[in-house]
């Protein structure tokens, strides 16, 4: 029963309305901080994807922690009960009694849970990637297709193992949070894939080494980059530990070759082609023969990266003999030409 305190009809009416709202929407007050443009904050939250920032805001009570707990508990309860959460239905639930929350504020709470790595969104059987979430959740038509799913947490040991493996592979220690580590490792692997794809056209010509290693690396990395769920990614990443460590050495050889050794390789190939013109004579020379043979061995080696440093000395050794051969033949040719000139002069 409402005990009226107002002294006039307007005051009594206001008391009654306030009383009705407070008792009908008992959890409306969980939203203590309302924004003038919540959709902009939703977009900014998803774009920044900063777990640390969101955690600090929660500690500062700026992220409506009571409301966030309410949404989190609802998602957890549905997960335990194997009940699917359709985004459209979820918005309706928290928009009615006892909540009465604005739709866009609910979306902001959901965005924060996504960034914190506690929930994920799926649509048409696939996980929505972070950069596509905003457009999807702000479309009324798509909300009926979007499911809100509680993320399975990754074993802390698996996260630590993935950090250690990442350090061994990339010479840098990733962050300790699951989502942040997930993004760090994917960025590093994406960098590897990008470089491998740039090496591939040259290797496929057959004139450069590493075609098999490049194909192996792309095959190894592609499934990892296709994982959009952090838990599955970390599990697969750890499972492929031995393969990744084996390939890491090959990748660094490839990277060093195509960045620093390619010019020396080109010079070696051009020199061998030039020397092949006099190959029969060079092969029988005690100095040039073994050097020419070694040049050919390097050029057909499966992993020639550690041998390329020999190239300048070999080219010089064969080049010196080749130059002497050319000089000798030039003297002989000029002598014959002079004799012919003298004979022709007499005839004239």
MILO-852614 format. One record per residue (C-alpha): residue in three letters; x, y, z. Coordinates in steps of 0.2 Angstrom, whole numbers, plus 5000, padded with zeros to 4 digits. Example, Ala and Ser with C-alpha at 12.3 -4.5 7.8 and 13.67 -1.06 7.14 Angstrom:
residues 2
ala506249785039ser506849955036
***
This chain:
residues 348
unk500050005000unk500750174995unk500750305009unk500350465001unk501450615006unk501050734993unk500050894997unk499150904981unk498550804967unk500050824956unk501250774970unk500250624974unk500150574956unk502050594954unk502350484970unk501150354963unk502150344947unk503850334955unk503150204967unk502550104952unk504150114942unk505250074957unk504249914962unk503949864944unk505749884938unk506749834953unk508349804943unk508249964933unk509450044945unk510849924941unk511250044927unk512050184936unk512950264922unk511950294906unk512750364890unk512050494878unk512650394863unk512850204869unk513050144851unk514650244848unk515350164864unk514849994858unk515850024842unk517250094852unk517349954864unk517349824850unk518649914840unk519849934854unk519549754860unk520549814876unk520349684890unk521449784902unk520349944899unk518749854902unk519349774918unk519949944925unk518250024921unk517449884930unk518549914945unk518150094944unk516250054944unk516050144927unk515449994917unk513849964927unk514549804936unk512949754944unk512049754927unk513549664919unk513449524933unk511549504929unk511949474911unk513349364915unk512349264927unk510949244914unk512149184901unk512949054913unk511248994918unk510648964901unk512348874897unk512148764911unk510348724906unk510848704888unk509648844883unk510048944867unk510049134869unk509449224854unk510049404854unk508249464850unk507549374864unk508949434876unk508549614872unk506749584875unk507049504892unk508149644899unk506949774891unk505449714901unk505149704920unk506049694932unk507449774921unk506749904909unk508449934902unk508750034886unk509149914871unk510750004867unk511349994885unk511049804884unk512149794868unk513549894877unk513449764891unk513549624879unk515049704870unk516049724886unk515749534890unk516349494872unk517949604874unk518249524891unk518149354883unk516649284892unk515449264878unk515449244859unk514149274846unk513749154832unk512649174816unk512249034804unk513348914813unk514949024812unk515749124825unk515549314822unk517249394821unk517549554831unk517649674817unk515949604810unk514949604827unk514449794827unk513549784810unk512749624815unk512049674832unk511349834826unk510349754812unk508649704818unk508449574805unk510049484810unk509749494829unk508549344827unk509949244819unk511249284832unk511549174846unk512449224862unk513649084868unk514649074884unk516449044880unk517348894888unk518848954898unk520548884893unk521548794905unk522848924913unk524248794910unk523748784891unk523848974891unk525548974899unk526148834887unk525648944872unk526549094879unk528148994881unk527948914864unk527649094856unk529249154864unk530249014857unk529449044839unk529449234838unk530749284851unk529449384860unk528349344875unk526549374872unk525249444885unk524549334898unk522749354895unk521849224884unk521049344871unk522649464871unk523749314869unk522649234855unk522749404845unk524649414848unk524949244842unk523749264827unk524649424822unk526349344822unk525749194812unk524849304800unk526549394797unk527349224794unk526049184781unk526149354773unk528049334770unk527849154764unk526549204751unk527849344745unk529249204744unk528149084735unk528049154717unk529949154716unk530148984723unk528848914711unk529848964696unk531148834701unk532548964701unk532548984720unk532548864734unk531248834748unk529648784738unk529348634748unk529648724765unk528548864760unk527148744755unk527348654772unk527248824781unk525748884773unk524848714776unk525348724794unk524848904797unk523148914788unk522148804800unk522748904815unk522249074807unk520549004802unk520148974821unk519149124827unk518849044845unk520349074856unk520148914866unk520148804850unk521648904843unk522648884859unk522348704860unk522848674842unk524348794843unk525048684858unk524548524849unk525648574834unk527148624845unk528448504837unk527848544819unk527948734823unk529648724831unk530348624816unk529648744804unk530248894814unk532048854809unk531548834791unk530549004791unk532049094798unk533149024784unk531949064771unk531749244778unk533549274778unk533849204761unk532449304752unk532949464762unk534849454762unk535549314752unk534449324736unk535749444727unk537149324731unk536149184724unk535749274708unk537549314705unk538049134708unk536749074696unk537249204682unk539049154685unk538748974683unk537749004667unk539149104660unk540448974665unk539448834657unk539948904640unk541748854643unk541248704654unk542148574645unk543848654648unk543448724665unk543048544672unk544748484667unk545648624676unk546348574693unk545748734702unk544148774692unk543448604690unk543148574709unk542548754711unk541348734697unk540648564704unk540348644721unk539448794713unk538248664705unk538048574721unk537548734730unk536248784717unk535348614717unk535448594736unk533748574745unk534348684759unk535848794752unk535648934765unk537148894775unk538248864759unk537949034750unk539349114760unk540549004749unk539849084733unk541049234731unk542649124733unk542048994721unk541549124708unk543249214710unk544149044708unk543248994692unk543249164685unk545149184686unk545349024676unk543949074664unk544749244661unk546449164658unk545649044645unk544749184637unk546449284636unk547349134629unk546049104616unk545949294612unk547849294608unk547649144597unk546149214588unk547049384585unk548549294578unk547449194566unk546549354561unk548249444558unk548849304547unk547249314537unk547349504535unk549149484529unk548649354516unk547149464510unk548249614509unk549449514498unk548049454487unk547449634485
***
